[in-house]
Amino acid sequence: MRLKIFSLFFLIVSHLFSVENLNIQTPLEKDFHYFLDLKNSEKSYEHTIKILENISNVNQAIFDEYAKKIDYDETLAVLQCMNANEKSLVEANSDCIVVGLNLKKALELTPLEINSIILKIEDRYPIFAKELKIINSPIPFTKIVSSSSDIIYDLYLNSSNNFLYEKLNYKLPLKTIEKIKYDEKFERFLSLIISNPKLNFLQSSFFDLDDTNYNYNVSFLLAINRVLNKKIDEQTVIYFKNALSKAISQYEKDKINFWLYLLKNEESTLAVLKESSDLNIYTLYAKKNIKINDSFKILEYEFLKDCFTDRKILIHSFAKTLSNFDVKSISKEFDLGLMQLNLNKVNEIVLLNNLELKEEELLTPKTNILYYSYILNELETEFYHPLTLFYAYVNGAKNLNERLYFNLFETQNIYEPYLSLELLGDEKVKEFIYNYIAYTKIFAKKDLSLEEFFKNLFQPSDFH
């Protein structure tokens, strides 16, 4: 009887507080609340399946909870394999290995361990076994260039940065380029190679690639590749002009005109930049004075009134760039609120500090900014500059340190720091720079130039 009463109570409460009864507008908001429902529920196959049927985008957070709550051993085993480290996977069965082992993990193993895995998987998973044989060979490059385009892309796009530099930094044969150049993954492949200044020999493969049938971004990347390798000539200008002819947005046109001005120093190009109505770092370079419109809001929360000026600048710059001040903003991966908080990072803070938190509280400004401050305080022990703080916050400190290991912002190129800014490949960073300079004027009453902003990137400065 108690069980029946409890079950009836559960059904009533579930109905009263169901997602359909909440004032939710977007599919992502619905997905997030279904995720909370799943996380707070007991193990139940039927309930889990019912929730999953209503979700429009299954991300990693949802899959993790689904695997825990489905009450199905095989699904939980898949999750355990996905989360297993490379050493434990050596002893696993072939199915678990293929689910949990990626190329970056495999490169952490010894040659003997990789051979052991190959023997286990080669009958059922011959393609992955072939890839492991390639990375385990004495000269992987010679094996890769004669492989299929799928294997070439998989190995280049999913290997570690050290492996790319130490084993694959060679000029590609023309036959290999012909094999891969029309694949939809080519743009991502090109971006990865050009973004790492250390891959100079590999970059030389694309100095003279015909860009006729490619989009704006590929033409731009080919131009930046030549700038990076100090080939400032007519071919570089042609690539930039080709990109300009394919550009659609005003921002894209401003970016190309900025680089054409840097290369050719023509006043007519600078004049075009000055006439642009778009607010971005490229037009700021030309106009010198920051333009501030109504989109630059000021958060009027009581709890922010006693913040130091430099922290107010950071909070507003982050919020405008990441969420455009939308307190309900939810990304596909469930980054939440004003500061687009990463759930995994928040959970680490909660565990480390023995705190209590309901995920939905992160959509309230005070809680959201509090956890943002936890994260920023930690990052400020390692990074000093607003640019590096922002990139590390969004992409992770490990990711930033890997990128800096490529010698970004230290290429000894006359077009720094703008060259490395392009190589970072994150347009949000450029948006943040503009917003930071704007909020410096709003709160500090100071006209901060781009040149001043880029000073002291890697050492304590007035920003900290």
C-alpha positions in Angstrom: 0.0 0.0 0.0 2.8 2.5 0.9 4.4 1.7 -2.5 1.2 2.4 -4.3 0.7 5.7 -2.4 4.3 6.7 -3.1 3.9 5.9 -6.8 0.7 7.9 -7.0 2.4 10.8 -5.3 5.4 10.6 -7.7 3.1 10.7 -10.7 1.2 13.7 -9.4 4.4 15.6 -8.6 5.9 14.6 -11.9 2.8 16.0 -13.6 2.8 19.3 -11.7 6.5 19.9 -12.3 6.9 18.4 -15.8 8.8 20.3 -18.4 5.5 21.0 -20.3 4.3 23.0 -17.3 7.4 25.2 -17.1 7.6 28.4 -19.0 10.3 27.2 -21.3 10.9 28.7 -24.8 13.7 27.0 -26.6 14.6 23.4 -27.4 17.8 23.7 -25.5 16.0 25.0 -22.4 13.7 22.0 -22.6 16.6 19.6 -23.1 18.3 21.0 -20.0 15.3 20.6 -17.8 14.8 17.0 -19.2 18.4 16.5 -18.2 17.7 17.7 -14.7 14.7 15.4 -14.5 16.8 12.5 -15.6 19.6 13.3 -13.2 17.2 13.6 -10.2 15.2 10.4 -11.0 15.7 6.9 -9.8 16.9 4.1 -12.1 14.1 3.2 -14.5 14.2 1.9 -18.0 10.7 3.2 -18.9 11.2 6.7 -17.3 14.6 7.1 -18.9 13.4 6.1 -22.4 10.4 8.4 -22.1 12.7 11.4 -21.3 15.1 10.5 -24.1 12.3 10.5 -26.6 11.6 14.2 -25.8 15.2 15.4 -26.1 16.2 17.1 -29.3 20.0 17.1 -28.8 21.8 14.3 -26.9 25.1 15.7 -25.6 27.7 14.0 -23.4 26.0 15.1 -20.1 22.7 13.6 -21.2 24.3 10.4 -22.4 26.2 10.0 -19.1 23.0 10.3 -17.1 21.1 8.0 -19.5 23.7 5.3 -19.1 23.5 5.5 -15.3 19.6 5.6 -15.2 18.7 3.2 -18.0 19.3 0.2 -15.6 20.9 -1.7 -18.5 24.3 -3.3 -17.9 25.5 -3.1 -21.5 24.9 0.7 -21.7 26.7 1.3 -18.4 29.6 -0.9 -19.7 29.8 1.4 -22.8 30.1 4.4 -20.6 32.8 2.8 -18.5 34.7 1.9 -21.6 34.4 5.5 -22.9 35.8 6.9 -19.6 38.6 4.2 -19.2 42.2 5.3 -19.3 44.5 3.9 -22.0 46.4 1.5 -19.7 43.2 -0.2 -18.5 42.0 -0.6 -22.0 45.0 -2.8 -22.9 43.4 -5.5 -20.9 39.9 -5.0 -22.2 38.0 -6.8 -24.9 38.0 -5.6 -28.5 34.5 -3.9 -28.3 35.5 -2.0 -25.2 38.8 -1.0 -26.7 37.3 0.5 -29.9 34.7 2.4 -27.8 37.2 3.8 -25.3 40.5 4.1 -27.2 41.2 7.1 -29.4 44.4 7.9 -31.2 45.6 10.4 -28.6 45.2 7.8 -25.9 46.9 5.2 -28.0 49.9 7.4 -28.4 50.4 7.3 -24.7 51.0 3.5 -24.8 54.2 1.6 -25.5 54.8 -0.1 -28.8 54.3 -3.5 -27.1 50.9 -2.4 -25.6 49.8 -1.1 -29.0 50.8 -4.4 -30.6 48.8 -6.3 -28.0 45.7 -4.2 -28.8 46.1 -4.7 -32.6 46.1 -8.5 -32.1 42.8 -8.2 -30.2 40.9 -5.9 -32.6 42.3 -6.6 -36.1 39.7 -9.3 -37.1 36.6 -7.3 -36.0 37.9 -3.7 -36.5 40.5 -3.9 -39.4 40.5 -0.1 -40.2 41.3 1.0 -36.6 43.9 -1.8 -36.4 45.5 -0.4 -39.5 45.6 3.1 -38.0 47.3 1.7 -34.9 49.8 -0.1 -37.0 50.7 3.2 -38.8 51.3 5.2 -35.6 53.3 2.3 -34.2 55.5 2.0 -37.3 59.1 3.5 -37.4 58.2 6.1 -40.0 54.4 6.7 -39.9 54.4 9.4 -42.6 55.4 6.9 -45.4 52.5 4.7 -44.4 49.9 7.5 -44.2 50.4 9.1 -47.5 49.6 5.9 -49.4 46.5 5.2 -47.2 42.8 6.1 -48.0 41.6 9.7 -47.5 39.6 8.6 -44.5 42.6 7.2 -42.7 44.7 10.2 -43.6 42.1 12.6 -42.1 41.6 10.5 -39.1 45.3 10.3 -38.2 46.0 14.0 -38.9 42.9 15.4 -37.2 42.9 13.1 -34.2 46.5 12.6 -33.3 48.4 14.5 -30.6 50.2 17.7 -31.3 53.6 16.1 -30.5 52.9 13.3 -32.9 52.1 15.7 -35.7 55.3 17.7 -35.1 57.6 14.8 -34.6 56.3 12.2 -37.0 54.1 14.0 -39.7 55.7 17.3 -40.3 56.7 16.6 -43.9 55.6 18.0 -47.3 52.8 16.0 -48.7 53.2 14.4 -52.2 51.0 15.9 -54.9 49.2 12.6 -55.3 48.2 12.6 -51.6 46.9 16.2 -51.9 44.8 15.2 -54.9 43.3 12.4 -52.9 42.2 14.7 -50.0 41.6 18.2 -51.3 37.9 17.8 -52.3 36.9 16.1 -49.1 34.5 18.1 -46.7 37.1 17.7 -44.0 39.8 19.5 -46.0 39.0 22.9 -44.5 39.4 21.6 -40.9 42.5 19.8 -41.9 44.0 22.9 -43.4 43.1 25.0 -40.4 44.7 22.5 -38.0 48.0 22.5 -39.9 48.2 26.2 -40.4 47.4 27.1 -36.8 50.6 25.4 -35.6 53.7 27.5 -36.5 55.9 24.5 -35.9 54.5 22.5 -38.8 56.4 24.5 -41.4 57.3 21.6 -43.7 53.7 20.3 -43.8 52.5 23.9 -44.4 54.7 24.1 -47.5 52.4 21.6 -49.2 49.8 24.3 -49.6 51.8 27.4 -50.7 50.5 27.3 -54.3 47.2 25.4 -54.0 44.6 26.4 -56.5 41.8 28.0 -54.4 39.3 28.5 -57.2 36.7 26.1 -56.0 37.1 26.7 -52.3 35.2 29.1 -49.9 36.2 32.3 -48.3 37.8 30.7 -45.3 40.1 28.3 -47.3 41.4 31.2 -49.4 42.0 33.2 -46.2 43.9 30.3 -44.6 46.0 29.8 -47.7 47.0 33.5 -47.5 47.7 33.4 -43.8 49.8 30.3 -44.4 52.1 32.3 -46.7 52.2 35.2 -44.2 53.2 32.8 -41.4 56.0 31.4 -43.6 57.1 35.0 -44.6 56.1 34.7 -48.2 54.9 38.2 -48.7 54.4 38.4 -52.4 51.8 38.7 -55.2 50.5 35.1 -54.6 49.7 36.0 -51.0 47.8 39.1 -52.1 45.9 37.0 -54.7 44.7 34.6 -52.0 43.5 37.5 -49.9 41.7 39.1 -52.8 40.1 35.8 -53.7 38.9 35.6 -50.1 37.5 39.1 -50.4 35.6 38.3 -53.5 34.0 35.3 -51.7 33.3 37.1 -48.4 29.7 37.5 -47.4 29.5 39.3 -44.1 30.9 42.8 -43.4 33.1 41.3 -40.7 34.7 38.9 -43.3 35.3 41.8 -45.6 36.8 43.9 -42.8 39.2 41.1 -41.9 40.5 40.7 -45.4 40.8 44.5 -46.0 42.7 44.7 -42.7 45.3 42.2 -43.9 45.5 43.7 -47.4 46.3 47.0 -45.6 49.0 45.4 -43.5 50.6 43.9 -46.5 50.3 46.7 -49.0 49.9 49.8 -46.8 47.5 51.4 -49.3 45.4 54.4 -47.9 42.5 53.4 -50.1 42.2 50.1 -48.3 42.4 51.8 -44.9 39.7 54.2 -46.0 37.4 51.3 -46.8 38.0 49.9 -43.3 37.2 53.3 -41.8 33.9 53.5 -43.6 32.7 50.1 -42.3 29.8 50.3 -39.8 30.7 47.0 -38.2 32.2 47.0 -34.7 35.2 44.8 -34.6 39.0 44.9 -33.9 39.7 45.4 -37.6 37.7 48.6 -37.9 39.0 49.7 -34.5 42.5 49.4 -35.9 41.6 51.8 -38.7 39.4 54.2 -36.7 41.5 54.2 -33.5 38.5 55.3 -31.4 36.2 52.6 -29.9 32.6 52.9 -30.9 30.0 52.0 -28.2 26.4 51.4 -28.9 23.3 50.3 -26.9 24.4 46.6 -27.0 27.0 47.4 -24.3 24.8 46.9 -21.3 25.7 47.5 -17.7 24.6 44.9 -15.2 22.8 46.7 -12.3 23.0 43.9 -9.7 23.5 45.0 -6.2 26.2 42.3 -5.6 28.4 43.8 -8.3 28.5 47.4 -6.9 31.5 46.8 -4.7 33.6 45.0 -7.3 36.9 46.4 -8.3 36.9 48.2 -11.7 39.1 45.6 -13.4 36.8 42.8 -12.3 33.7 44.7 -13.6 35.4 45.1 -16.9 36.1 41.4 -17.1 32.6 40.3 -16.0 30.9 42.6 -18.6 33.3 41.6 -21.4 32.8 37.9 -20.7 29.0 38.2 -20.4 28.6 40.2 -23.6 30.9 37.9 -25.6 29.6 34.6 -24.3 25.9 35.1 -23.8 25.1 38.7 -24.9 23.7 39.2 -21.3 21.1 36.4 -21.7 20.7 35.0 -18.2 18.9 32.0 -19.6 21.5 31.2 -22.3 22.1 27.4 -22.6 24.6 26.0 -25.1 24.3 22.6 -26.8 26.8 21.2 -24.3 24.9 22.9 -21.4 27.2 25.8 -20.8 24.9 27.9 -18.6 23.8 31.5 -18.1 25.5 34.9 -18.3 29.1 33.5 -18.1 28.3 30.2 -20.0 29.6 28.1 -17.1 30.9 24.6 -17.9 29.0 22.0 -15.9 32.0 19.7 -15.4 34.1 22.6 -14.1 31.4 23.7 -11.8 31.0 20.2 -10.4 34.8 20.0 -9.7 34.5 23.2 -7.7 31.4 21.9 -5.8 33.3 18.7 -4.9 36.5 20.4 -4.0 34.9 22.9 -1.7 32.2 20.7 -0.3 29.4 22.9 -1.6 25.8 22.3 -2.3 24.3 23.3 -5.6 21.4 22.5 -7.9 22.3 23.0 -11.5 19.3 25.2 -12.2 20.7 27.7 -9.7 23.4 28.4 -12.2 20.9 30.3 -14.4 20.5 32.9 -11.6 23.0 35.8 -12.2 24.4 35.9 -8.6 25.2 32.2 -8.5 26.4 32.2 -12.1 28.9 35.0 -11.5 30.0 33.5 -8.2 31.1 30.3 -9.9 32.6 32.3 -12.8 34.7 34.0 -10.1 35.8 30.7 -8.7 37.0 29.6 -12.1 38.6 33.0 -12.9 40.5 33.1 -9.6 42.0 29.8 -10.4 43.0 30.8 -13.9 44.6 34.0 -12.6 47.2 32.0 -10.7 48.6 31.0 -14.1 47.5 33.6 -16.6 47.7 37.4 -16.3 46.3 38.9 -19.5 42.6 39.3 -20.4 43.1 37.5 -23.7 44.8 34.4 -22.2 42.2 34.4 -19.3 39.3 34.4 -21.8 40.8 31.7 -24.0 41.6 29.5 -21.1 38.2 30.0 -19.6 36.4 29.0 -22.8 38.8 26.3 -24.1 40.6 25.2 -21.0 44.1 26.0 -19.5 45.5 22.8 -21.0 44.4 23.7 -24.4 45.8 27.2 -24.2 49.2 25.9 -23.0 49.3 23.4 -25.9 48.6 26.3 -28.3 51.3 28.5 -26.7 53.7 25.6 -27.0 53.3 26.1 -30.8 55.2 29.5 -30.2 52.0 31.5 -30.8 52.7 35.3 -30.3 56.4 34.5 -30.5 56.9 33.8 -34.2 59.2 36.7 -34.7 56.9 37.8 -37.6 56.4 41.5 -38.3 52.7 40.9 -38.3 52.4 39.9 -34.7 50.3 39.9 -32.6 47.6 39.8 -35.3 49.1 36.8 -37.1 48.9 34.6 -34.0 45.4 36.0 -33.2 44.3 34.5 -36.6 46.1 31.2 -35.8 44.2 30.9 -32.6 41.2 30.3 -34.8 38.6 31.5 -32.3 36.5 34.4 -33.5 35.1 34.9 -30.0 38.5 36.0 -28.8 38.5 38.9 -31.2 35.0 39.8 -30.2 36.1 39.7 -26.5 39.0 42.0 -27.3 36.7 44.7 -28.7 34.3 44.3 -25.8 37.1 44.5 -23.2 38.4 47.7 -24.8 34.8 49.1 -24.8 34.2 48.3 -21.2 37.6 49.7 -20.2 36.3 53.0 -21.6 33.0 52.7 -19.8 34.2 51.7 -16.4 37.9 52.9 -16.2 37.2 56.0 -18.4 40.3 55.1 -20.3 41.0 54.9 -24.1 42.8 51.6 -24.5 44.4 51.1 -27.9 44.9 47.7 -29.5 48.7 48.1 -29.1 48.3 48.7 -25.4 45.9 45.8 -25.0 48.5 43.3 -26.5 51.3 44.4 -24.1 52.6 42.0 -21.5 50.7 38.9 -22.7 52.7 36.5 -20.6 53.7 38.4 -17.5 52.1 40.4 -14.7 50.8 43.8 -15.9 48.4 46.6 -15.2 45.6 44.2 -16.3 46.1 42.0 -13.2 
